[in-house]
Amino acid sequence: MEPLQTRFPLLLALLVSAGSAWAQSATQVEVFKSSYCGCCEKWIEHMQKNGFTVNAHDVNDVPAARKSLGMPDRVGSCHTAKVGGYLIEGHVPAADVQRLLKEKPKAVGLAVPGMPQGSPGMETATPVPYATLLVQADGSTTIFAKH
């Protein structure tokens, strides 16, 4: 019997291409941030170092962008991102985003409210404990991860 790649080279090429396109789109992150925020740039670098492709958009009014995207103000931070059909608010660790995309819970997305010291992009010698919250459509939250 001939190998699959010999019998169906075009089909195999299409499958590999489709899988590659899906993988790229699954890791594309759109970030909406202020042009003046250095910690947002550091969070973007954190995401890139963890395999995400990031497209950043500077906006004049981050709270208005957050609201228009559908993330509640009460979990707000300095930037809002979109990835894989979810919203990501603030300094959420890349590992939490990867877990979200793998588990695919029914939710708006993840949030790390405020700007906790020690979160990605807010590195410091004196980190504080913080939680990543899973945000539901009704605005309620549950703890997704503790750091």
C-alpha positions, -999 to +999 in steps of 0.1 A: +000+000+000+013+035-009+018+061+018-010+086+023+012+115+011+018+096-022-019+087-027-035+120-017-008+148-019-033+176-026-057+165+002-028+163+027-016+197+016-050+212+021-054+196+056-020+209+067-028+243+054-062+245+071-047+233+103-020+259+102-044+287+094-066+276+123-037+275+147-026+310+136-060+325+141-065+308+174-034+326+188-041+360+173-046+387+200-061+421+193-052+446+221-069+479+227-047+502+249-035+537+256-004+548+236+011+561+269+009+528+289+043+510+293+029+481+313+006+473+284+036+470+261+052+446+287+021+425+288+021+423+249+058+411+251+047+385+277+020+372+253+044+372+223+070+352+243+043+327+250+034+321+213+007+346+207+007+369+177-004+404+189-019+433+170-021+464+192-044+493+187-039+526+205-072+541+216-080+575+231-105+561+256-097+527+270-129+525+292-151+533+262-133+506+242-138+481+270-175+489+272-180+487+234-163+453+234-186+440+263-163+438+293-178+451+325-161+482+340-160+468+375-133+443+363-114+470+343-077+474+339-055+493+315-061+473+283-087+450+268-079+422+243-098+398+221-086+363+214-105+332+201-139+348+206-131+358+242-122+391+259-091+394+281-090+423+305-058+435+320-027+416+330-039+381+326-011+355+324-006+338+290-010+304+307-046+314+318-054+325+282-041+292+268-062+273+294-093+293+284-088+286+247-083+249+255-113+245+279-136+268+260-160+277+288-192+296+281-181+331+292-172+366+281-136+360+290-110+366+317-100+396+338-073+406+362-089+438+376-066+467+384-029+464+379-016+439+406+021+440+413+037+408+401+012+401+372+027+399+337+038+433+326+037+445+363+067+426+375+082+437+407+104+426+436+073+427+459+045+408+441+011+405+456-014+376+453-040+381+427-068+361+409-077+358+373-115+360+371-138+342+346-164+368+335-199+357+326-223+374+302-244+387+332-212+404+347-208+378+374-173+364+381-157+333+395-121+326+402-104+310+372-069+309+387-050+322+417-015+336+414 
